[in-house]
Amino acid sequence: MEHHIAAVRLAQALAATAPRQGSGDLLRVVLVVMVLGCVLTGWFLLRGYKRNDD
């Protein structure tokens, strides 16, 4: 029964904060993850083209 009460309180807290949030935070996170993913993918792919002039 205690888990049910905690879940209800959590749902109420989330519902109370939902109208104040816009898509700005989500969009910011998505863009940062996209840029980091592109940088890491480029680094991973381009490191194979490094020449070893021994």
Beta strands, then each sheet from edge to edge (+ up, - down):
end
